[in-house]
Amino acid sequence: MNSKLFNRSFTLLLFGQISSLFGNTILRFALSMYILEVTGSATIFASLLAISIVPTILLSPLGGILADRVNRRNIMVALDFISGLSVLSFVFILSDSNVVTAIGAIMVILSILAAFESPAATACVPQLQEGDNVIRANAAVYQVSALAGLAAPILGSVFYSIFGLYPIIIASVVCFFITALFECFIKLEHTPSSMKNNIFTIIKNDFSASMRFMTKEQPNILKLLLLIAIISFFIASLATVGMPFMIRNVLGLDATFYGAAESALGAASIAGSIAAGLLVGKFKNSKLYLLLAALGISLLPAGLAFLLKAPTMVSYGSIILSFVLAQFPATIFSVFGLSIIQQKTPNELLGKVMSYAATITLCAQPLGQMVYGILLDLLHNRVFWVLIPTAILLYLAGTASKKMFSDFEK
């Protein structure tokens, strides 16, 4: 294995991720704009988004099993090529009479393909890197993801306004095919697994082996997965539901202010991933609990501003400050946490464990969004009762995890 971070195979993987993420993001943005434009229904839009997540949640564990039994490079190449073909077929199927059905179908198909590709892509990183480079590599992947999330909606909105839907679909197809091409040249070792049993026995045995590993051999990995889910439940959900609600509905500010807050959040995510890479070798795993505690403290400025009934612009500034301060340690925690899981998990179980991480996170966020949506509706004029208790719970979760991270250090 090459000790250089940006070795040939990892560089190809990273460029593939850039192309894939960009294609996926601009496509989903354009489809969202188109469905809202054609139907004028937020309910239809929200329903399609919710339905499209379900296959990923249900099928990710199967994707993990596949990633541990088949060459991960071949999985990624095949699925990105199929994604490109699926989106290209969508161009010829879409018409005014089947907008909802066609868009729903392509979103579900891409969700199914992502369920099988994501565990393979995530499990590739520790195969291509070693030691502290695993953390640096994950930080680079997070930077790519954050940049795509920041740039794609802006470019997507411009391109959609100028060219409409179909050119963006074609651009997305090109991105998928480019990704598959990059992945063809990745060199990844693979030892074929025994396939003597029938498929159901294989699934049962693989599932049992991975669960035994997390519950008996490395129970702290399961605890760490749950902590990552907690961050998704609280921070990701509060950012996607709470921040726009507080800016638009509570403070009465327009979309420009929300857009600026979103940009600040994206910049904080990029800064956090850069910081994670720079902290390698300087920040010990035993201190990770401090990042969780910092998450809780970060939400206090916004909570106190609403508690003290600060002026509108002061409250707005406190919201941006709180969420930026929260996003920064959350990103660092996610990079280090994911790297710990990858380093502690044997290669033959990596795909399955990575799939559990994706499933837990995907389940936690929509659940958190529903909970915060209900709470914010009930406490519209007293949102500090949402922010301050969340801050306290995150701080307590951080302090309670101190021993677990000390065990990881040992």
LUMSELUM-119838 format. One record per residue (C-alpha): residue in three letters; x, y, z. Coordinates in steps of 0.02 Angstrom, whole numbers, always signed. Example, Ala and Ser with C-alpha at 12.3 -4.5 7.8 and 13.67 -1.06 7.14 Angstrom:
// residues 2
> vexdren,east,north,up
> ALA,+615,-225,+390
> SER,+684,-53,+357
END
This chain:
// residues 410
> vexdren,east,north,up
> MET,+0,+0,+0
> ASN,+67,+174,-45
> SER,+95,+284,+109
> LYS,+65,+439,+3
> LEU,-107,+515,+36
> PHE,-149,+561,-143
> ASN,-91,+400,-222
> ARG,-158,+357,-395
> SER,-305,+251,-340
> PHE,-365,+369,-203
> THR,-349,+519,-320
> LEU,-457,+428,-448
> LEU,-583,+384,-311
> LEU,-588,+566,-255
> PHE,-613,+635,-430
> GLY,-748,+505,-456
> GLN,-834,+562,-297
> ILE,-825,+744,-355
> SER,-906,+700,-522
> SER,-1037,+585,-444
> LEU,-1086,+704,-303
> PHE,-1098,+852,-421
> GLY,-1204,+755,-546
> ASN,-1318,+689,-409
> THR,-1339,+858,-324
> ILE,-1378,+962,-478
> LEU,-1499,+827,-539
> ARG,-1594,+820,-374
> PHE,-1598,+1010,-366
> ALA,-1665,+1024,-544
> LEU,-1795,+887,-515
> SER,-1851,+975,-355
> MET,-1873,+1141,-448
> TYR,-1963,+1055,-592
> ILE,-2087,+958,-485
> LEU,-2129,+1115,-384
> GLU,-2147,+1216,-544
> VAL,-2260,+1089,-631
> THR,-2369,+1032,-486
> GLY,-2358,+1183,-370
> SER,-2375,+1060,-226
> ALA,-2255,+1056,-78
> THR,-2342,+897,-18
> ILE,-2301,+802,-178
> PHE,-2122,+867,-171
> ALA,-2098,+816,+12
> SER,-2179,+646,-19
> LEU,-2061,+606,-162
> LEU,-1911,+654,-55
> ALA,-1972,+544,+88
> ILE,-2011,+395,-25
> SER,-1841,+406,-111
> ILE,-1749,+384,+55
> VAL,-1838,+222,+102
> PRO,-1745,+104,-19
> THR,-1576,+167,+43
> ILE,-1625,+135,+224
> LEU,-1694,-39,+189
> LEU,-1562,-99,+65
> SER,-1401,-26,+137
> PRO,-1366,-182,+245
> LEU,-1378,-289,+88
> GLY,-1262,-166,+2
> GLY,-1139,-191,+144
> ILE,-1143,-380,+123
> LEU,-1113,-360,-65
> ALA,-968,-240,-32
> ASP,-881,-372,+75
> ARG,-903,-514,-50
> VAL,-876,-432,-220
> ASN,-734,-322,-283
> ARG,-782,-148,-221
> ARG,-710,-62,-374
> ASN,-817,-168,-490
> ILE,-972,-128,-385
> MET,-941,+59,-401
> VAL,-904,+52,-588
> ALA,-1059,-52,-625
> LEU,-1177,+52,-517
> ASP,-1117,+221,-582
> PHE,-1134,+158,-761
> ILE,-1310,+94,-723
> SER,-1350,+263,-641
> GLY,-1298,+352,-800
> LEU,-1403,+236,-908
> SER,-1553,+255,-791
> VAL,-1548,+444,-796
> LEU,-1523,+441,-986
> SER,-1678,+329,-1003
> PHE,-1772,+452,-894
> VAL,-1749,+586,-1029
> PHE,-1851,+481,-1153
> ILE,-1984,+431,-1026
> LEU,-2025,+600,-948
> SER,-2178,+688,-1017
> ASP,-2310,+811,-957
> SER,-2430,+670,-920
> ASN,-2314,+569,-805
> VAL,-2208,+700,-717
> VAL,-2238,+639,-539
> THR,-2225,+453,-582
> ALA,-2067,+473,-688
> ILE,-1976,+584,-563
> GLY,-2028,+472,-419
> ALA,-1965,+319,-514
> ILE,-1794,+392,-555
> MET,-1770,+453,-377
> VAL,-1812,+280,-309
> ILE,-1696,+196,-435
> LEU,-1551,+311,-388
> SER,-1589,+279,-204
> ILE,-1580,+90,-231
> LEU,-1415,+106,-324
> ALA,-1345,+220,-187
> ALA,-1389,+90,-56
> PHE,-1271,-33,-141
> GLU,-1135,+90,-191
> SER,-1113,+194,-34
> PRO,-1048,+52,+79
> ALA,-925,-1,-57
> ALA,-859,+177,-82
> THR,-840,+209,+105
> ALA,-754,+42,+133
> CYS,-627,+82,-4
> VAL,-542,+220,+97
> PRO,-455,+110,+228
> GLN,-406,-9,+87
> LEU,-317,+131,-5
> GLN,-241,+215,+148
> GLU,-156,+168,+310
> GLY,-125,+245,+481
> ASP,-165,+429,+501
> ASN,-193,+445,+314
> VAL,-362,+362,+340
> ILE,-418,+517,+436
> ARG,-342,+635,+307
> ALA,-427,+539,+167
> ASN,-596,+547,+253
> ALA,-570,+733,+281
> ALA,-537,+754,+94
> VAL,-697,+658,+52
> TYR,-795,+770,+173
> GLN,-721,+925,+89
> VAL,-776,+862,-81
> SER,-951,+826,-16
> ALA,-965,+997,+67
> LEU,-903,+1087,-89
> ALA,-1028,+992,-197
> GLY,-1167,+1034,-75
> LEU,-1116,+1218,-78
> ALA,-1082,+1242,-264
> ALA,-1205,+1126,-350
> PRO,-1367,+1213,-292
> ILE,-1298,+1383,-344
> LEU,-1242,+1321,-515
> GLY,-1398,+1214,-530
> SER,-1511,+1365,-503
> VAL,-1416,+1466,-634
> PHE,-1414,+1326,-763
> TYR,-1596,+1281,-730
> SER,-1650,+1462,-755
> ILE,-1552,+1477,-917
> PHE,-1564,+1304,-997
> GLY,-1708,+1215,-910
> LEU,-1717,+1035,-850
> TYR,-1656,+927,-996
> PRO,-1478,+997,-1015
> ILE,-1451,+971,-828
> ILE,-1509,+790,-844
> ILE,-1383,+762,-985
> ALA,-1246,+845,-881
> SER,-1288,+727,-739
> VAL,-1277,+576,-857
> VAL,-1104,+634,-913
> CYS,-1050,+650,-731
> PHE,-1103,+470,-692
> PHE,-1011,+402,-845
> ILE,-854,+503,-802
> THR,-861,+433,-625
> ALA,-871,+254,-690
> LEU,-723,+289,-805
> PHE,-616,+354,-661
> GLU,-661,+204,-555
> CYS,-610,+80,-691
> PHE,-427,+124,-658
> ILE,-432,+107,-468
> LYS,-323,-37,-406
> LEU,-407,-124,-261
> GLU,-359,-291,-187
> HIS,-497,-418,-169
> THR,-501,-595,-98
> PRO,-653,-691,-162
> SER,-769,-752,-24
> SER,-843,-925,-14
> MET,-1013,-936,-100
> LYS,-1054,-1118,-59
> ASN,-1216,-1080,+35
> ASN,-1376,-1012,-40
> ILE,-1404,-825,-42
> PHE,-1519,-822,+111
> THR,-1395,-920,+217
> ILE,-1254,-803,+162
> ILE,-1356,-649,+211
> LYS,-1402,-726,+379
> ASN,-1222,-778,+418
> ASP,-1147,-612,+364
> PHE,-1274,-513,+462
> SER,-1244,-620,+617
> ALA,-1055,-602,+601
> SER,-1063,-413,+588
> MET,-1185,-395,+732
> ARG,-1079,-510,+841
> PHE,-927,-403,+800
> MET,-1015,-242,+853
> THR,-1104,-309,+1007
> LYS,-975,-432,+1075
> GLU,-802,-398,+1004
> GLN,-807,-209,+980
> PRO,-960,-141,+1073
> ASN,-885,+33,+1074
> ILE,-906,+39,+885
> LEU,-1093,+17,+905
> LYS,-1093,+156,+1036
> LEU,-996,+268,+917
> LEU,-1122,+234,+779
> LEU,-1261,+286,+898
> LEU,-1167,+446,+941
> ILE,-1153,+487,+756
> ALA,-1341,+456,+744
> ILE,-1368,+575,+890
> ILE,-1275,+712,+796
> SER,-1382,+678,+643
> PHE,-1541,+679,+748
> PHE,-1502,+841,+838
> ILE,-1385,+948,+733
> ALA,-1426,+895,+554
> SER,-1614,+895,+589
> LEU,-1610,+1060,+681
> ALA,-1507,+1138,+540
> THR,-1624,+1079,+401
> VAL,-1788,+1114,+491
> GLY,-1752,+1231,+636
> MET,-1638,+1357,+553
> PRO,-1753,+1400,+405
> PHE,-1905,+1400,+521
> MET,-1824,+1521,+643
> ILE,-1760,+1636,+506
> ARG,-1915,+1638,+396
> ASN,-2061,+1608,+515
> VAL,-2003,+1670,+685
> LEU,-1895,+1818,+632
> GLY,-1994,+1853,+472
> LEU,-1838,+1875,+361
> ASP,-1838,+1836,+175
> ALA,-1753,+1696,+79
> THR,-1595,+1800,+51
> PHE,-1555,+1791,+236
> TYR,-1586,+1604,+238
> GLY,-1474,+1581,+86
> ALA,-1334,+1676,+173
> ALA,-1354,+1565,+327
> GLU,-1346,+1408,+219
> SER,-1188,+1470,+135
> ALA,-1109,+1504,+305
> LEU,-1154,+1327,+359
> GLY,-1074,+1253,+203
> ALA,-916,+1355,+233
> ALA,-909,+1292,+413
> SER,-922,+1113,+352
> ILE,-777,+1139,+232
> ALA,-675,+1225,+368
> GLY,-712,+1081,+488
> SER,-653,+950,+363
> ILE,-493,+1049,+330
> ALA,-464,+1065,+518
> ALA,-490,+877,+539
> GLY,-350,+845,+414
> LEU,-235,+968,+502
> LEU,-271,+895,+674
> VAL,-212,+720,+628
> GLY,-77,+668,+750
> LYS,-114,+817,+863
> PHE,-289,+777,+923
> LYS,-311,+617,+1023
> ASN,-462,+504,+1008
> SER,-483,+514,+1196
> LYS,-528,+699,+1177
> LEU,-668,+673,+1051
> TYR,-798,+687,+1188
> LEU,-751,+872,+1200
> LEU,-816,+900,+1023
> LEU,-988,+833,+1072
> ALA,-989,+944,+1226
> ALA,-939,+1091,+1115
> LEU,-1088,+1053,+1002
> GLY,-1204,+1082,+1149
> ILE,-1120,+1243,+1203
> SER,-1125,+1307,+1023
> LEU,-1316,+1314,+1024
> LEU,-1326,+1426,+1177
> PRO,-1301,+1596,+1088
> ALA,-1459,+1569,+984
> GLY,-1556,+1500,+1132
> LEU,-1508,+1647,+1243
> ALA,-1548,+1775,+1106
> PHE,-1727,+1709,+1092
> LEU,-1742,+1692,+1281
> LEU,-1691,+1874,+1306
> LYS,-1798,+1932,+1158
> ALA,-1652,+2012,+1069
> PRO,-1682,+2124,+915
> THR,-1715,+2033,+752
> MET,-1543,+2057,+675
> VAL,-1456,+2010,+837
> SER,-1558,+1850,+843
> TYR,-1518,+1816,+660
> GLY,-1333,+1840,+694
> SER,-1344,+1724,+844
> ILE,-1426,+1588,+738
> ILE,-1284,+1595,+610
> LEU,-1154,+1599,+750
> SER,-1231,+1449,+839
> PHE,-1251,+1339,+686
> VAL,-1080,+1383,+616
> LEU,-1000,+1346,+785
> ALA,-1097,+1182,+793
> GLN,-1059,+1127,+614
> PHE,-871,+1149,+638
> PRO,-847,+1022,+781
> ALA,-984,+910,+709
> THR,-884,+889,+548
> ILE,-721,+855,+642
> PHE,-811,+728,+752
> SER,-887,+641,+601
> VAL,-718,+628,+511
> PHE,-627,+560,+663
> GLY,-772,+448,+714
> LEU,-788,+370,+542
> SER,-600,+343,+535
> ILE,-600,+254,+704
> ILE,-736,+135,+643
> GLN,-641,+99,+482
> GLN,-477,+68,+572
> LYS,-553,-45,+705
> THR,-656,-149,+584
> PRO,-581,-297,+488
> ASN,-584,-278,+299
> GLU,-705,-424,+277
> LEU,-834,-332,+386
> LEU,-804,-153,+328
> GLY,-943,-144,+200
> LYS,-1074,-210,+321
> VAL,-1022,-95,+464
> MET,-1016,+56,+346
> SER,-1190,+12,+286
> TYR,-1253,+13,+466
> ALA,-1177,+186,+489
> ALA,-1272,+249,+335
> THR,-1435,+166,+388
> ILE,-1429,+233,+566
> THR,-1391,+409,+505
> LEU,-1527,+404,+372
> CYS,-1655,+346,+500
> ALA,-1604,+473,+631
> GLN,-1615,+628,+523
> PRO,-1796,+615,+459
> LEU,-1852,+562,+633
> GLY,-1766,+715,+705
> GLN,-1843,+825,+571
> MET,-2018,+766,+619
> VAL,-1985,+791,+805
> TYR,-1913,+965,+782
> GLY,-2051,+1011,+660
> ILE,-2183,+969,+792
> LEU,-2088,+1055,+933
> LEU,-2058,+1214,+834
> ASP,-2241,+1224,+783
> LEU,-2294,+1204,+964
> LEU,-2163,+1325,+1032
> HIS,-2166,+1451,+890
> ASN,-2142,+1602,+1004
> ARG,-2031,+1512,+1130
> VAL,-1901,+1424,+1024
> PHE,-1775,+1440,+1165
> TRP,-1867,+1292,+1244
> VAL,-1806,+1192,+1093
> LEU,-1629,+1261,+1079
> ILE,-1574,+1263,+1261
> PRO,-1632,+1086,+1307
> THR,-1548,+1022,+1147
> ALA,-1387,+1109,+1199
> ILE,-1395,+1028,+1371
> LEU,-1431,+854,+1301
> LEU,-1284,+864,+1180
> TYR,-1167,+924,+1317
> LEU,-1221,+780,+1429
> ALA,-1198,+655,+1286
> GLY,-1022,+721,+1263
> THR,-972,+706,+1446
> ALA,-1052,+534,+1459
> SER,-947,+469,+1313
> LYS,-780,+515,+1392
> LYS,-740,+338,+1451
> MET,-785,+262,+1283
> PHE,-661,+372,+1191
> SER,-528,+336,+1321
> ASP,-552,+151,+1283
> PHE,-527,+185,+1097
> GLU,-362,+271,+1137
> LYS,-303,+117,+1233
END
